[in-house]
Amino acid sequence: MKVVKIILALGLIVIANSGIVMANIAHFDEVWAKRAQRAKQIAEKAYDPNPHHVANHLNHKTHQAHKAL
């Protein structure tokens, strides 16, 4: 019985806080939409479809880092 009361209390707390979490979400939606669009542009610019180029670049940079030690 005690466990049921605890679960019920936690459930009510979660439901009560859901309104607070969604407060002023319209403002943040616009900001995060712009940030997501910018991040997508940067990712598309940085994308290299050739995995061999990516692996060679990583290996080269790793080799340089080990040489510097």
PQR file of N, CA, C, O and H, with PARSE charges and radii, in Angstrom:
ATOM      1  N   MET A   1       0.822  -1.192   0.000 -0.4000 1.5000
ATOM      2  CA  MET A   1       0.000   0.000   0.000 -0.0000 2.0000
ATOM      3  C   MET A   1       0.868   1.258   0.000  0.5500 1.7000
ATOM      4  O   MET A   1       0.548   2.249  -0.658 -0.5500 1.4000
ATOM      5  N   LYS A   2       1.965   1.202   0.746 -0.4000 1.5000
ATOM      6  CA  LYS A   2       2.858   2.353   0.834 -0.0000 2.0000
ATOM      7  C   LYS A   2       3.504   2.644  -0.517  0.5500 1.7000
ATOM      8  O   LYS A   2       3.679   3.804  -0.889 -0.5500 1.4000
ATOM      9  H   LYS A   2       2.225   0.398   1.280  0.4000 1.0000
ATOM     10  N   VAL A   3       3.858   1.582  -1.254 -0.4000 1.5000
ATOM     11  CA  VAL A   3       4.481   1.737  -2.572 -0.0000 2.0000
ATOM     12  C   VAL A   3       3.503   2.379  -3.552  0.5500 1.7000
ATOM     13  O   VAL A   3       3.899   3.212  -4.367 -0.5500 1.4000
ATOM     14  H   VAL A   3       3.716   0.640  -0.952  0.4000 1.0000
ATOM     15  N   VAL A   4       2.237   1.998  -3.479 -0.4000 1.5000
ATOM     16  CA  VAL A   4       1.215   2.552  -4.364 -0.0000 2.0000
ATOM     17  C   VAL A   4       1.060   4.049  -4.114  0.5500 1.7000
ATOM     18  O   VAL A   4       0.921   4.826  -5.058 -0.5500 1.4000
ATOM     19  H   VAL A   4       1.915   1.321  -2.817  0.4000 1.0000
ATOM     20  N   LYS A   5       1.085   4.453  -2.850 -0.4000 1.5000
ATOM     21  CA  LYS A   5       0.969   5.873  -2.515 -0.0000 2.0000
ATOM     22  C   LYS A   5       2.163   6.662  -3.048  0.5500 1.7000
ATOM     23  O   LYS A   5       2.002   7.781  -3.536 -0.5500 1.4000
ATOM     24  H   LYS A   5       1.198   3.821  -2.083  0.4000 1.0000
ATOM     25  N   ILE A   6       3.342   6.090  -2.957 -0.4000 1.5000
ATOM     26  CA  ILE A   6       4.546   6.767  -3.455 -0.0000 2.0000
ATOM     27  C   ILE A   6       4.473   6.921  -4.970  0.5500 1.7000
ATOM     28  O   ILE A   6       4.776   7.988  -5.504 -0.5500 1.4000
ATOM     29  H   ILE A   6       3.473   5.181  -2.561  0.4000 1.0000
ATOM     30  N   ILE A   7       4.074   5.864  -5.656 -0.4000 1.5000
ATOM     31  CA  ILE A   7       3.961   5.926  -7.113 -0.0000 2.0000
ATOM     32  C   ILE A   7       2.902   6.939  -7.525  0.5500 1.7000
ATOM     33  O   ILE A   7       3.108   7.699  -8.471 -0.5500 1.4000
ATOM     34  H   ILE A   7       3.828   4.997  -5.221  0.4000 1.0000
ATOM     35  N   LEU A   8       1.785   6.959  -6.835 -0.4000 1.5000
ATOM     36  CA  LEU A   8       0.722   7.917  -7.122 -0.0000 2.0000
ATOM     37  C   LEU A   8       1.209   9.345  -6.893  0.5500 1.7000
ATOM     38  O   LEU A   8       0.930  10.231  -7.701 -0.5500 1.4000
ATOM     39  H   LEU A   8       1.618   6.342  -6.067  0.4000 1.0000
ATOM     40  N   ALA A   9       1.928   9.573  -5.808 -0.4000 1.5000
ATOM     41  CA  ALA A   9       2.446  10.911  -5.505 -0.0000 2.0000
ATOM     42  C   ALA A   9       3.441  11.352  -6.582  0.5500 1.7000
ATOM     43  O   ALA A   9       3.400  12.497  -7.031 -0.5500 1.4000
ATOM     44  H   ALA A   9       2.154   8.853  -5.151  0.4000 1.0000
ATOM     45  N   LEU A  10       4.320  10.461  -6.991 -0.4000 1.5000
ATOM     46  CA  LEU A  10       5.285  10.811  -8.037 -0.0000 2.0000
ATOM     47  C   LEU A  10       4.582  11.104  -9.357  0.5500 1.7000
ATOM     48  O   LEU A  10       4.975  12.015 -10.086 -0.5500 1.4000
ATOM     49  H   LEU A  10       4.353   9.531  -6.626  0.4000 1.0000
ATOM     50  N   GLY A  11       3.556  10.343  -9.660 -0.4000 1.5000
ATOM     51  CA  GLY A  11       2.777  10.586 -10.870 -0.0000 2.0000
ATOM     52  C   GLY A  11       2.116  11.949 -10.857  0.5500 1.7000
ATOM     53  O   GLY A  11       2.118  12.653 -11.866 -0.5500 1.4000
ATOM     54  H   GLY A  11       3.236   9.603  -9.068  0.4000 1.0000
ATOM     55  N   LEU A  12       1.553  12.323  -9.726 -0.4000 1.5000
ATOM     56  CA  LEU A  12       0.926  13.642  -9.608 -0.0000 2.0000
ATOM     57  C   LEU A  12       1.950  14.761  -9.735  0.5500 1.7000
ATOM     58  O   LEU A  12       1.658  15.802 -10.323 -0.5500 1.4000
ATOM     59  H   LEU A  12       1.552  11.751  -8.906  0.4000 1.0000
ATOM     60  N   ILE A  13       3.136  14.560  -9.196 -0.4000 1.5000
ATOM     61  CA  ILE A  13       4.191  15.569  -9.314 -0.0000 2.0000
ATOM     62  C   ILE A  13       4.591  15.755 -10.771  0.5500 1.7000
ATOM     63  O   ILE A  13       4.774  16.884 -11.229 -0.5500 1.4000
ATOM     64  H   ILE A  13       3.373  13.714  -8.718  0.4000 1.0000
ATOM     65  N   VAL A  14       4.727  14.663 -11.492 -0.4000 1.5000
ATOM     66  CA  VAL A  14       5.091  14.740 -12.912 -0.0000 2.0000
ATOM     67  C   VAL A  14       4.017  15.473 -13.702  0.5500 1.7000
ATOM     68  O   VAL A  14       4.332  16.317 -14.541 -0.5500 1.4000
ATOM     69  H   VAL A  14       4.579  13.746 -11.120  0.4000 1.0000
ATOM     70  N   ILE A  15       2.765  15.162 -13.442 -0.4000 1.5000
ATOM     71  CA  ILE A  15       1.662  15.823 -14.145 -0.0000 2.0000
ATOM     72  C   ILE A  15       1.621  17.310 -13.808  0.5500 1.7000
ATOM     73  O   ILE A  15       1.395  18.138 -14.691 -0.5500 1.4000
ATOM     74  H   ILE A  15       2.509  14.477 -12.760  0.4000 1.0000
ATOM     75  N   ALA A  16       1.835  17.653 -12.555 -0.4000 1.5000
ATOM     76  CA  ALA A  16       1.804  19.050 -12.136 -0.0000 2.0000
ATOM     77  C   ALA A  16       2.939  19.846 -12.773  0.5500 1.7000
ATOM     78  O   ALA A  16       2.757  21.017 -13.109 -0.5500 1.4000
ATOM     79  H   ALA A  16       2.018  16.981 -11.838  0.4000 1.0000
ATOM     80  N   ASN A  17       4.100  19.233 -12.943 -0.4000 1.5000
ATOM     81  CA  ASN A  17       5.250  19.939 -13.507 -0.0000 2.0000
ATOM     82  C   ASN A  17       5.209  20.035 -15.025  0.5500 1.7000
ATOM     83  O   ASN A  17       5.979  20.804 -15.602 -0.5500 1.4000
ATOM     84  H   ASN A  17       4.248  18.282 -12.670  0.4000 1.0000
ATOM     85  N   SER A  18       4.355  19.298 -15.681 -0.4000 1.5000
ATOM     86  CA  SER A  18       4.318  19.332 -17.141 -0.0000 2.0000
ATOM     87  C   SER A  18       3.930  20.719 -17.657  0.5500 1.7000
ATOM     88  O   SER A  18       4.416  21.132 -18.709 -0.5500 1.4000
ATOM     89  H   SER A  18       3.730  18.674 -15.213  0.4000 1.0000
ATOM     90  N   GLY A  19       3.090  21.430 -16.961 -0.4000 1.5000
ATOM     91  CA  GLY A  19       2.714  22.789 -17.357 -0.0000 2.0000
ATOM     92  C   GLY A  19       3.870  23.757 -17.227  0.5500 1.7000
ATOM     93  O   GLY A  19       4.011  24.666 -18.045 -0.5500 1.4000
ATOM     94  H   GLY A  19       2.695  21.094 -16.106  0.4000 1.0000
ATOM     95  N   ILE A  20       4.686  23.578 -16.229 -0.4000 1.5000
ATOM     96  CA  ILE A  20       5.835  24.454 -16.018 -0.0000 2.0000
ATOM     97  C   ILE A  20       6.877  24.227 -17.105  0.5500 1.7000
ATOM     98  O   ILE A  20       7.485  25.180 -17.593 -0.5500 1.4000
ATOM     99  H   ILE A  20       4.571  22.839 -15.565  0.4000 1.0000
ATOM    100  N   VAL A  21       7.081  22.992 -17.481 -0.4000 1.5000
ATOM    101  CA  VAL A  21       8.087  22.658 -18.479 -0.0000 2.0000
ATOM    102  C   VAL A  21       7.725  23.242 -19.838  0.5500 1.7000
ATOM    103  O   VAL A  21       8.616  23.638 -20.589 -0.5500 1.4000
ATOM    104  H   VAL A  21       6.587  22.218 -17.085  0.4000 1.0000
ATOM    105  N   MET A  22       6.447  23.305 -20.167 -0.4000 1.5000
ATOM    106  CA  MET A  22       6.013  23.786 -21.476 -0.0000 2.0000
ATOM    107  C   MET A  22       5.822  25.303 -21.517  0.5500 1.7000
ATOM    108  O   MET A  22       5.391  25.828 -22.543 -0.5500 1.4000
ATOM    109  H   MET A  22       5.723  22.983 -19.556  0.4000 1.0000
ATOM    110  N   ALA A  23       6.123  26.011 -20.452 -0.4000 1.5000
ATOM    111  CA  ALA A  23       5.921  27.449 -20.400 -0.0000 2.0000
ATOM    112  C   ALA A  23       6.836  28.170 -21.386  0.5500 1.7000
ATOM    113  O   ALA A  23       8.015  27.835 -21.498 -0.5500 1.4000
ATOM    114  H   ALA A  23       6.473  25.584 -19.618  0.4000 1.0000
ATOM    115  N   ASN A  24       6.308  29.140 -22.088 -0.4000 1.5000
ATOM    116  CA  ASN A  24       7.037  29.969 -23.052 -0.0000 2.0000
ATOM    117  C   ASN A  24       7.740  29.150 -24.128  0.5500 1.7000
ATOM    118  O   ASN A  24       8.808  29.542 -24.597 -0.5500 1.4000
ATOM    119  H   ASN A  24       5.350  29.412 -21.998  0.4000 1.0000
ATOM    120  N   ILE A  25       7.175  28.048 -24.516 -0.4000 1.5000
ATOM    121  CA  ILE A  25       7.829  27.180 -25.493 -0.0000 2.0000
ATOM    122  C   ILE A  25       7.803  27.808 -26.889  0.5500 1.7000
ATOM    123  O   ILE A  25       8.674  27.505 -27.705 -0.5500 1.4000
ATOM    124  H   ILE A  25       6.308  27.729 -24.134  0.4000 1.0000
ATOM    125  N   ALA A  26       6.842  28.661 -27.180 -0.4000 1.5000
ATOM    126  CA  ALA A  26       6.745  29.273 -28.509 -0.0000 2.0000
ATOM    127  C   ALA A  26       7.985  30.089 -28.825  0.5500 1.7000
ATOM    128  O   ALA A  26       8.486  30.045 -29.948 -0.5500 1.4000
ATOM    129  H   ALA A  26       6.135  28.907 -26.517  0.4000 1.0000
ATOM    130  N   HIS A  27       8.485  30.831 -27.849 -0.4000 1.5000
ATOM    131  CA  HIS A  27       9.690  31.644 -28.054 -0.0000 2.0000
ATOM    132  C   HIS A  27      10.892  30.758 -28.332  0.5500 1.7000
ATOM    133  O   HIS A  27      11.682  31.051 -29.230 -0.5500 1.4000
ATOM    134  H   HIS A  27       8.078  30.867 -26.936  0.4000 1.0000
ATOM    135  N   PHE A  28      11.039  29.704 -27.593 -0.4000 1.5000
ATOM    136  CA  PHE A  28      12.199  28.830 -27.749 -0.0000 2.0000
ATOM    137  C   PHE A  28      12.110  27.993 -29.024  0.5500 1.7000
ATOM    138  O   PHE A  28      13.137  27.613 -29.586 -0.5500 1.4000
ATOM    139  H   PHE A  28      10.397  29.465 -26.864  0.4000 1.0000
ATOM    140  N   ASP A  29      10.903  27.705 -29.481 -0.4000 1.5000
ATOM    141  CA  ASP A  29      10.753  26.953 -30.723 -0.0000 2.0000
ATOM    142  C   ASP A  29      11.387  27.702 -31.881  0.5500 1.7000
ATOM    143  O   ASP A  29      12.074  27.099 -32.706 -0.5500 1.4000
ATOM    144  H   ASP A  29      10.068  28.014 -29.025  0.4000 1.0000
ATOM    145  N   GLU A  30      11.167  29.000 -31.953 -0.4000 1.5000
ATOM    146  CA  GLU A  30      11.730  29.810 -33.033 -0.0000 2.0000
ATOM    147  C   GLU A  30      13.248  29.847 -32.943  0.5500 1.7000
ATOM    148  O   GLU A  30      13.937  29.703 -33.952 -0.5500 1.4000
ATOM    149  H   GLU A  30      10.609  29.489 -31.282  0.4000 1.0000
ATOM    150  N   VAL A  31      13.764  30.039 -31.751 -0.4000 1.5000
ATOM    151  CA  VAL A  31      15.218  30.084 -31.550 -0.0000 2.0000
ATOM    152  C   VAL A  31      15.844  28.742 -31.904  0.5500 1.7000
ATOM    153  O   VAL A  31      16.840  28.691 -32.626 -0.5500 1.4000
ATOM    154  H   VAL A  31      13.204  30.156 -30.931  0.4000 1.0000
ATOM    155  N   TRP A  32      15.264  27.652 -31.400 -0.4000 1.5000
ATOM    156  CA  TRP A  32      15.839  26.329 -31.656 -0.0000 2.0000
ATOM    157  C   TRP A  32      15.665  25.914 -33.105  0.5500 1.7000
ATOM    158  O   TRP A  32      16.494  25.174 -33.634 -0.5500 1.4000
ATOM    159  H   TRP A  32      14.454  27.692 -30.815  0.4000 1.0000
ATOM    160  N   ALA A  33      14.605  26.374 -33.760 -0.4000 1.5000
ATOM    161  CA  ALA A  33      14.430  26.064 -35.184 -0.0000 2.0000
ATOM    162  C   ALA A  33      15.540  26.717 -36.004  0.5500 1.7000
ATOM    163  O   ALA A  33      16.073  26.101 -36.926 -0.5500 1.4000
ATOM    164  H   ALA A  33      13.932  26.975 -33.331  0.4000 1.0000
ATOM    165  N   LYS A  34      15.887  27.953 -35.675 -0.4000 1.5000
ATOM    166  CA  LYS A  34      16.986  28.639 -36.369 -0.0000 2.0000
ATOM    167  C   LYS A  34      18.317  27.946 -36.096  0.5500 1.7000
ATOM    168  O   LYS A  34      19.133  27.785 -37.004 -0.5500 1.4000
ATOM    169  H   LYS A  34      15.454  28.454 -34.926  0.4000 1.0000
ATOM    170  N   ARG A  35      18.536  27.539 -34.855 -0.4000 1.5000
ATOM    171  CA  ARG A  35      19.780  26.848 -34.519 -0.0000 2.0000
ATOM    172  C   ARG A  35      19.872  25.505 -35.231  0.5500 1.7000
ATOM    173  O   ARG A  35      20.946  25.113 -35.688 -0.5500 1.4000
ATOM    174  H   ARG A  35      17.874  27.670 -34.118  0.4000 1.0000
ATOM    175  N   ALA A  36      18.748  24.800 -35.326 -0.4000 1.5000
ATOM    176  CA  ALA A  36      18.732  23.509 -36.013 -0.0000 2.0000
ATOM    177  C   ALA A  36      19.017  23.690 -37.500  0.5500 1.7000
ATOM    178  O   ALA A  36      19.749  22.901 -38.098 -0.5500 1.4000
ATOM    179  H   ALA A  36      17.875  25.118 -34.955  0.4000 1.0000
ATOM    180  N   GLN A  37      18.442  24.724 -38.090 -0.4000 1.5000
ATOM    181  CA  GLN A  37      18.682  24.991 -39.511 -0.0000 2.0000
ATOM    182  C   GLN A  37      20.158  25.310 -39.750  0.5500 1.7000
ATOM    183  O   GLN A  37      20.749  24.818 -40.712 -0.5500 1.4000
ATOM    184  H   GLN A  37      17.848  25.366 -37.604  0.4000 1.0000
ATOM    185  N   ARG A  38      20.748  26.118 -38.897 -0.4000 1.5000
ATOM    186  CA  ARG A  38      22.171  26.473 -39.030 -0.0000 2.0000
ATOM    187  C   ARG A  38      23.049  25.239 -38.828  0.5500 1.7000
ATOM    188  O   ARG A  38      24.027  25.053 -39.552 -0.5500 1.4000
ATOM    189  H   ARG A  38      20.268  26.518 -38.116  0.4000 1.0000
ATOM    190  N   ALA A  39      22.714  24.405 -37.864 -0.4000 1.5000
ATOM    191  CA  ALA A  39      23.495  23.189 -37.623 -0.0000 2.0000
ATOM    192  C   ALA A  39      23.415  22.252 -38.821  0.5500 1.7000
ATOM    193  O   ALA A  39      24.401  21.606 -39.175 -0.5500 1.4000
ATOM    194  H   ALA A  39      21.920  24.556 -37.276  0.4000 1.0000
ATOM    195  N   LYS A  40      22.252  22.177 -39.439 -0.4000 1.5000
ATOM    196  CA  LYS A  40      22.096  21.320 -40.621 -0.0000 2.0000
ATOM    197  C   LYS A  40      22.945  21.839 -41.773  0.5500 1.7000
ATOM    198  O   LYS A  40      23.562  21.050 -42.489 -0.5500 1.4000
ATOM    199  H   LYS A  40      21.451  22.701 -39.151  0.4000 1.0000
ATOM    200  N   GLN A  41      22.985  23.147 -41.959 -0.4000 1.5000
ATOM    201  CA  GLN A  41      23.814  23.738 -43.016 -0.0000 2.0000
ATOM    202  C   GLN A  41      25.294  23.432 -42.782  0.5500 1.7000
ATOM    203  O   GLN A  41      26.012  23.086 -43.720 -0.5500 1.4000
ATOM    204  H   GLN A  41      22.484  23.788 -41.378  0.4000 1.0000
ATOM    205  N   ILE A  42      25.742  23.555 -41.556 -0.4000 1.5000
ATOM    206  CA  ILE A  42      27.142  23.286 -41.229 -0.0000 2.0000
ATOM    207  C   ILE A  42      27.467  21.817 -41.443  0.5500 1.7000
ATOM    208  O   ILE A  42      28.531  21.482 -41.963 -0.5500 1.4000
ATOM    209  H   ILE A  42      25.159  23.835 -40.794  0.4000 1.0000
ATOM    210  N   ALA A  43      26.549  20.936 -41.042 -0.4000 1.5000
ATOM    211  CA  ALA A  43      26.776  19.503 -41.204 -0.0000 2.0000
ATOM    212  C   ALA A  43      26.826  19.119 -42.678  0.5500 1.7000
ATOM    213  O   ALA A  43      27.653  18.300 -43.079 -0.5500 1.4000
ATOM    214  H   ALA A  43      25.684  21.208 -40.619  0.4000 1.0000
ATOM    215  N   GLU A  44      25.948  19.706 -43.486 -0.4000 1.5000
ATOM    216  CA  GLU A  44      25.955  19.409 -44.920 -0.0000 2.0000
ATOM    217  C   GLU A  44      27.238  19.910 -45.580  0.5500 1.7000
ATOM    218  O   GLU A  44      27.763  19.264 -46.486 -0.5500 1.4000
ATOM    219  H   GLU A  44      25.276  20.372 -43.161  0.4000 1.0000
ATOM    220  N   LYS A  45      27.738  21.051 -45.133 -0.4000 1.5000
ATOM    221  CA  LYS A  45      28.979  21.594 -45.690 -0.0000 2.0000
ATOM    222  C   LYS A  45      30.173  20.711 -45.314  0.5500 1.7000
ATOM    223  O   LYS A  45      31.088  20.528 -46.117 -0.5500 1.4000
ATOM    224  H   LYS A  45      27.311  21.576 -44.397  0.4000 1.0000
ATOM    225  N   ALA A  46      30.164  20.174 -44.112 -0.4000 1.5000
ATOM    226  CA  ALA A  46      31.284  19.367 -43.631 -0.0000 2.0000
ATOM    227  C   ALA A  46      31.212  17.914 -44.090  0.5500 1.7000
ATOM    228  O   ALA A  46      32.195  17.185 -43.959 -0.5500 1.4000
ATOM    229  H   ALA A  46      29.421  20.323 -43.460  0.4000 1.0000
ATOM    230  N   TYR A  47      30.084  17.481 -44.618 -0.4000 1.5000
ATOM    231  CA  TYR A  47      29.892  16.077 -44.975 -0.0000 2.0000
ATOM    232  C   TYR A  47      30.794  15.678 -46.141  0.5500 1.7000
ATOM    233  O   TYR A  47      30.867  16.382 -47.149 -0.5500 1.4000
ATOM    234  H   TYR A  47      29.286  18.073 -44.724  0.4000 1.0000
ATOM    235  N   ASP A  48      31.472  14.558 -45.997 -0.4000 1.5000
ATOM    236  CA  ASP A  48      32.289  13.978 -47.063 -0.0000 2.0000
ATOM    237  C   ASP A  48      31.727  12.589 -47.349  0.5500 1.7000
ATOM    238  O   ASP A  48      31.791  11.713 -46.486 -0.5500 1.4000
ATOM    239  H   ASP A  48      31.413  13.986 -45.179  0.4000 1.0000
ATOM    240  N   PRO A  49      31.177  12.370 -48.546 -0.5600 1.5000
ATOM    241  CA  PRO A  49      30.543  11.089 -48.835  0.2800 2.0000
ATOM    242  C   PRO A  49      31.526   9.936 -49.014  0.5500 1.7000
ATOM    243  O   PRO A  49      31.116   8.776 -49.071 -0.5500 1.4000
ATOM    244  N   ASN A  50      32.814  10.243 -49.101 -0.4000 1.5000
ATOM    245  CA  ASN A  50      33.814   9.201 -49.302 -0.0000 2.0000
ATOM    246  C   ASN A  50      34.408   8.796 -47.953  0.5500 1.7000
ATOM    247  O   ASN A  50      35.165   9.571 -47.368 -0.5500 1.4000
ATOM    248  H   ASN A  50      33.147  11.185 -49.054  0.4000 1.0000
ATOM    249  N   PRO A  51      34.089   7.611 -47.446 -0.5600 1.5000
ATOM    250  CA  PRO A  51      34.586   7.206 -46.128  0.2800 2.0000
ATOM    251  C   PRO A  51      36.102   7.044 -46.085  0.5500 1.7000
ATOM    252  O   PRO A  51      36.705   7.163 -45.019 -0.5500 1.4000
ATOM    253  N   HIS A  52      36.728   6.773 -47.238 -0.4000 1.5000
ATOM    254  CA  HIS A  52      38.190   6.639 -47.264 -0.0000 2.0000
ATOM    255  C   HIS A  52      38.872   7.980 -46.980  0.5500 1.7000
ATOM    256  O   HIS A  52      39.893   8.028 -46.294 -0.5500 1.4000
ATOM    257  H   HIS A  52      36.238   6.676 -48.104  0.4000 1.0000
ATOM    258  N   HIS A  53      38.309   9.058 -47.506 -0.4000 1.5000
ATOM    259  CA  HIS A  53      38.864  10.385 -47.221 -0.0000 2.0000
ATOM    260  C   HIS A  53      38.760  10.701 -45.731  0.5500 1.7000
ATOM    261  O   HIS A  53      39.695  11.225 -45.127 -0.5500 1.4000
ATOM    262  H   HIS A  53      37.479   9.019 -48.063  0.4000 1.0000
ATOM    263  N   VAL A  54      37.619  10.377 -45.160 -0.4000 1.5000
ATOM    264  CA  VAL A  54      37.399  10.651 -43.738 -0.0000 2.0000
ATOM    265  C   VAL A  54      38.380   9.840 -42.888  0.5500 1.7000
ATOM    266  O   VAL A  54      38.992  10.378 -41.965 -0.5500 1.4000
ATOM    267  H   VAL A  54      36.859   9.952 -45.651  0.4000 1.0000
ATOM    268  N   ALA A  55      38.528   8.565 -43.191 -0.4000 1.5000
ATOM    269  CA  ALA A  55      39.436   7.706 -42.426 -0.0000 2.0000
ATOM    270  C   ALA A  55      40.879   8.158 -42.590  0.5500 1.7000
ATOM    271  O   ALA A  55      41.628   8.185 -41.614 -0.5500 1.4000
ATOM    272  H   ALA A  55      38.030   8.128 -43.940  0.4000 1.0000
ATOM    273  N   ASN A  56      41.284   8.514 -43.807 -0.4000 1.5000
ATOM    274  CA  ASN A  56      42.655   8.977 -44.033 -0.0000 2.0000
ATOM    275  C   ASN A  56      42.933  10.278 -43.294  0.5500 1.7000
ATOM    276  O   ASN A  56      44.018  10.468 -42.744 -0.5500 1.4000
ATOM    277  H   ASN A  56      40.675   8.492 -44.601  0.4000 1.0000
ATOM    278  N   HIS A  57      41.949  11.173 -43.284 -0.4000 1.5000
ATOM    279  CA  HIS A  57      42.125  12.440 -42.561 -0.0000 2.0000
ATOM    280  C   HIS A  57      42.278  12.190 -41.060  0.5500 1.7000
ATOM    281  O   HIS A  57      43.137  12.782 -40.408 -0.5500 1.4000
ATOM    282  H   HIS A  57      41.068  11.019 -43.731  0.4000 1.0000
ATOM    283  N   LEU A  58      41.442  11.313 -40.526 -0.4000 1.5000
ATOM    284  CA  LEU A  58      41.535  10.973 -39.106 -0.0000 2.0000
ATOM    285  C   LEU A  58      42.879  10.325 -38.784  0.5500 1.7000
ATOM    286  O   LEU A  58      43.504  10.660 -37.778 -0.5500 1.4000
ATOM    287  H   LEU A  58      40.744  10.832 -41.056  0.4000 1.0000
ATOM    288  N   ASN A  59      43.323   9.406 -39.627 -0.4000 1.5000
ATOM    289  CA  ASN A  59      44.612   8.752 -39.406 -0.0000 2.0000
ATOM    290  C   ASN A  59      45.760   9.750 -39.474  0.5500 1.7000
ATOM    291  O   ASN A  59      46.698   9.676 -38.680 -0.5500 1.4000
ATOM    292  H   ASN A  59      42.815   9.134 -40.444  0.4000 1.0000
ATOM    293  N   HIS A  60      45.689  10.682 -40.419 -0.4000 1.5000
ATOM    294  CA  HIS A  60      46.731  11.702 -40.556 -0.0000 2.0000
ATOM    295  C   HIS A  60      46.807  12.582 -39.301  0.5500 1.7000
ATOM    296  O   HIS A  60      47.891  12.837 -38.774 -0.5500 1.4000
ATOM    297  H   HIS A  60      44.927  10.743 -41.064  0.4000 1.0000
ATOM    298  N   LYS A  61      45.648  13.038 -38.835 -0.4000 1.5000
ATOM    299  CA  LYS A  61      45.620  13.896 -37.639 -0.0000 2.0000
ATOM    300  C   LYS A  61      46.080  13.128 -36.398  0.5500 1.7000
ATOM    301  O   LYS A  61      46.756  13.690 -35.536 -0.5500 1.4000
ATOM    302  H   LYS A  61      44.768  12.830 -39.262  0.4000 1.0000
ATOM    303  N   THR A  62      45.717  11.848 -36.306 -0.4000 1.5000
ATOM    304  CA  THR A  62      46.158  11.030 -35.180 -0.0000 2.0000
ATOM    305  C   THR A  62      47.670  10.854 -35.206  0.5500 1.7000
ATOM    306  O   THR A  62      48.331  10.931 -34.171 -0.5500 1.4000
ATOM    307  H   THR A  62      45.168  11.392 -37.007  0.4000 1.0000
ATOM    308  N   HIS A  63      48.208  10.619 -36.392 -0.4000 1.5000
ATOM    309  CA  HIS A  63      49.659  10.458 -36.546 -0.0000 2.0000
ATOM    310  C   HIS A  63      50.382  11.749 -36.142  0.5500 1.7000
ATOM    311  O   HIS A  63      51.409  11.705 -35.464 -0.5500 1.4000
ATOM    312  H   HIS A  63      47.670  10.557 -37.233  0.4000 1.0000
ATOM    313  N   GLN A  64      49.842  12.889 -36.561 -0.4000 1.5000
ATOM    314  CA  GLN A  64      50.437  14.176 -36.191 -0.0000 2.0000
ATOM    315  C   GLN A  64      50.415  14.379 -34.682  0.5500 1.7000
ATOM    316  O   GLN A  64      51.385  14.867 -34.101 -0.5500 1.4000
ATOM    317  H   GLN A  64      49.008  12.925 -37.111  0.4000 1.0000
ATOM    318  N   ALA A  65      49.317  14.009 -34.054 -0.4000 1.5000
ATOM    319  CA  ALA A  65      49.201  14.179 -32.598 -0.0000 2.0000
ATOM    320  C   ALA A  65      50.201  13.301 -31.864  0.5500 1.7000
ATOM    321  O   ALA A  65      50.770  13.725 -30.859 -0.5500 1.4000
ATOM    322  H   ALA A  65      48.529  13.613 -34.525  0.4000 1.0000
ATOM    323  N   HIS A  66      50.425  12.089 -32.344 -0.4000 1.5000
ATOM    324  CA  HIS A  66      51.396  11.199 -31.695 -0.0000 2.0000
ATOM    325  C   HIS A  66      52.825  11.673 -31.934  0.5500 1.7000
ATOM    326  O   HIS A  66      53.682  11.497 -31.068 -0.5500 1.4000
ATOM    327  H   HIS A  66      49.963  11.743 -33.161  0.4000 1.0000
ATOM    328  N   LYS A  67      53.098  12.271 -33.095 -0.4000 1.5000
ATOM    329  CA  LYS A  67      54.429  12.809 -33.382 -0.0000 2.0000
ATOM    330  C   LYS A  67      54.752  13.981 -32.438  0.5500 1.7000
ATOM    331  O   LYS A  67      55.892  14.162 -32.013 -0.5500 1.4000
ATOM    332  H   LYS A  67      52.401  12.413 -33.798  0.4000 1.0000
ATOM    333  N   ALA A  68      53.717  14.764 -32.128 -0.4000 1.5000
ATOM    334  CA  ALA A  68      53.920  15.959 -31.300 -0.0000 2.0000
ATOM    335  C   ALA A  68      54.275  15.582 -29.861  0.5500 1.7000
ATOM    336  O   ALA A  68      54.844  16.398 -29.136 -0.5500 1.4000
ATOM    337  H   ALA A  68      52.790  14.617 -32.474  0.4000 1.0000
ATOM    338  N   LEU A  69      53.952  14.379 -29.445 -0.4000 1.5000
ATOM    339  CA  LEU A  69      54.272  13.973 -28.079 -0.0000 2.0000
ATOM    340  C   LEU A  69      55.714  13.654 -28.043  0.5500 1.7000
ATOM    341  O   LEU A  69      56.238  13.282 -26.993 -0.5500 1.4000
ATOM    342  H   LEU A  69      53.489  13.716 -30.034  0.4000 1.0000
TER
END
